[in-house]
């Protein structure tokens, strides 16, 4: 990872408007986890992985795949602390919102929480920062309704099974947050196995949220 980041830092990103990413996330994809399907699929379908997995998350959507410039920008924002890339990620997340969620009513954007120790190291919670950029433009409030109650290993280094157990009991409702009867959009930079977003959704649904879906900048 470190080598990759160093290499990415050497690339020059032009100032101003972000480039339009070429790798759009488009149907056919799994209606729940948005895993793209290479062949043509008849109508709506669930992938094999989702058919035998119980999700709390209703669905996830993103406008782009996590490749090329999008992947670079996410990594540089998150690990390289290149805060100036926030509007790029915000715009790309807004593209996904417009494409998949704008027709529905959402009560709040709920960023995936970062443990305070990691926030101290990184300086900011990337998911909350992107969500705030989006919130200011679409008029849906950001509510940091979730908290990490236990530090976890970085999900990026773990296999899928390990990711699930790594998160067990790691998340809780933030004090004073009441999700009952509300439609909530979990916001994160990237969706890979969905373990984190689904753990967030589980907490919110258990506490009475009416519906929980996820919106990310990119689908891994
Ligand atoms: Zn799926």
Boltz pocket constraint, residues with backbone or C-beta under 6 A from the ligand:
constraints:
  - pocket:
      binder: B
      contacts: [[A, 30], [A, 31], [A, 32], [A, 33], [A, 34], [A, 35], [A, 46], [A, 47], [A, 48], [A, 49], [A, 50], [A, 51]]
      max_distance: 6.0
